[in-house]
């Protein structure tokens, strides 16, 4: 990461089992994820839109350079984690951004995670077939 400028804003985002550290600086709109361009890393257009949605909400897509380090989870969880971290970083850059980001739902951490499998049954909720006789 090349973050030598003084006004760097940071946000941590999480979704499912993915965790993202997001740094933003004023720039030209370049988005980098794990040292790769976002289009190379996420590939799907809907995931790219989901990850950069906080910038689109504030109409600031071309005014910040974004550097994200993501670990864990799959591509959907990672895109959600990037969006959450980006929203938090944008809030730190300017507190007036908070109401718009909150109204759009970017500030809320989605706490839904996979439920663990319990012993004595085949899945988290599913039960083995009951036989009366």
C-alpha positions as CSV (number, residue, x, y, z in Angstrom):
1,X,0.0,0.0,0.0
2,X,1.3,3.4,-1.0
3,X,-0.4,5.7,1.6
4,X,2.1,8.4,2.2
5,X,-0.3,11.4,2.0
6,X,-1.5,13.1,5.2
7,X,-5.3,12.9,4.7
8,X,-5.9,9.1,4.7
9,X,-9.1,7.9,6.2
10,X,-9.6,4.4,7.4
11,X,-12.6,2.1,8.0
12,X,-13.1,-1.5,8.9
13,X,-15.9,-3.4,7.3
14,X,-17.2,-6.9,8.0
15,X,-19.8,-9.2,6.3
16,X,-20.4,-12.9,7.0
17,X,-16.8,-14.2,7.7
18,X,-15.1,-11.5,5.5
19,X,-13.2,-8.6,6.9
20,X,-11.9,-5.6,5.0
21,X,-9.5,-2.8,5.9
22,X,-10.3,0.2,3.7
23,X,-8.2,3.3,3.2
24,X,-9.3,6.3,1.2
25,X,-7.4,9.3,0.0
26,X,-8.4,12.2,-2.3
27,X,-7.5,11.2,-5.8
28,X,-8.9,10.1,-9.2
29,X,-11.3,7.3,-8.3
30,X,-8.9,4.3,-8.6
31,X,-10.1,1.3,-6.5
32,X,-7.6,-1.3,-5.5
33,X,-8.4,-4.6,-3.7
34,X,-5.5,-6.8,-2.4
35,X,-3.1,-5.0,-4.7
36,X,-5.3,-5.7,-7.8
37,X,-7.7,-3.5,-9.6
38,X,-11.3,-4.0,-8.4
39,X,-12.5,-5.2,-11.9
40,X,-9.8,-7.9,-11.9
41,X,-10.4,-9.0,-8.2
42,X,-14.2,-9.1,-8.0
43,X,-14.9,-9.7,-11.8
44,X,-18.8,-9.5,-11.6
45,X,-20.3,-6.1,-12.3
46,X,-22.9,-6.4,-9.6
47,X,-20.2,-7.1,-6.9
48,X,-18.2,-4.1,-8.1
49,X,-21.3,-1.9,-7.9
50,X,-22.1,-3.3,-4.4
51,X,-18.5,-2.7,-3.2
52,X,-18.5,0.9,-4.5
53,X,-22.1,1.8,-3.6
54,X,-21.2,4.2,-0.8
55,X,-19.3,6.4,-3.3
56,X,-22.2,6.3,-5.7
57,X,-24.6,7.3,-2.9
58,X,-22.5,10.4,-2.2
59,X,-21.8,11.1,-5.9
60,X,-18.1,11.0,-5.2
61,X,-17.0,8.1,-7.4
62,X,-14.1,10.1,-9.0
63,X,-12.9,12.0,-6.0
64,X,-11.4,9.3,-3.8
65,X,-8.7,6.6,-4.3
66,X,-9.7,3.5,-2.4
67,X,-7.2,0.8,-1.2
68,X,-8.8,-2.3,0.5
69,X,-7.2,-5.4,2.1
70,X,-9.8,-8.2,2.3
71,X,-9.5,-11.6,4.0
72,X,-11.9,-14.4,4.6
73,X,-15.3,-15.3,3.1
74,X,-16.3,-15.5,-0.5
75,X,-16.6,-12.9,-3.2
76,X,-20.1,-11.7,-2.1
77,X,-19.1,-11.4,1.6
78,X,-15.9,-9.6,0.6
79,X,-17.8,-7.1,-1.6
80,X,-20.1,-6.4,1.3
81,X,-17.2,-6.0,3.7
82,X,-15.5,-3.5,1.3
83,X,-18.8,-1.5,1.1
84,X,-19.1,-1.4,4.9
85,X,-15.5,-0.3,5.4
86,X,-15.8,2.3,2.6
87,X,-18.9,3.8,4.2
88,X,-17.1,4.1,7.6
89,X,-14.0,5.7,6.0
90,X,-16.2,8.2,4.1
91,X,-18.0,9.0,7.4
92,X,-14.6,9.7,9.0
93,X,-13.5,11.9,6.1
94,X,-16.6,14.2,6.6
95,X,-19.2,13.8,9.3
96,X,-21.8,15.4,7.1
97,X,-21.8,12.2,5.0
98,X,-23.2,10.1,7.8
99,X,-27.0,10.8,7.3
100,X,-26.9,10.0,3.6
101,X,-24.9,6.8,4.1
102,X,-27.1,5.7,7.0
103,X,-30.3,6.3,5.1
104,X,-29.0,4.2,2.2
105,X,-28.2,1.4,4.7
106,X,-24.4,1.5,4.3
107,X,-23.6,2.1,7.9
108,X,-25.3,-1.0,9.3
109,X,-23.3,-4.1,9.8
110,X,-25.1,-7.1,8.4
111,X,-24.8,-9.6,11.2
112,X,-26.2,-12.6,9.4
113,X,-23.7,-15.5,9.5
114,X,-24.0,-19.2,8.8
115,X,-25.5,-21.1,11.7
116,X,-23.4,-23.9,13.0
117,X,-24.3,-27.6,12.5
118,X,-25.6,-29.2,15.7
119,X,-24.7,-32.7,16.8
120,X,-27.4,-35.4,16.5
121,X,-28.9,-33.8,13.3
122,X,-27.7,-33.5,9.7
123,X,-27.6,-29.7,9.5
124,X,-28.1,-26.5,11.5
125,X,-31.9,-26.8,11.5
126,X,-32.7,-30.0,9.6
127,X,-33.6,-33.1,11.7
128,X,-33.3,-36.7,10.8
129,X,-36.5,-38.3,9.6
130,X,-38.8,-39.3,12.4
131,X,-40.3,-42.8,12.3
132,X,-43.2,-43.6,14.6
133,X,-42.9,-47.4,14.1
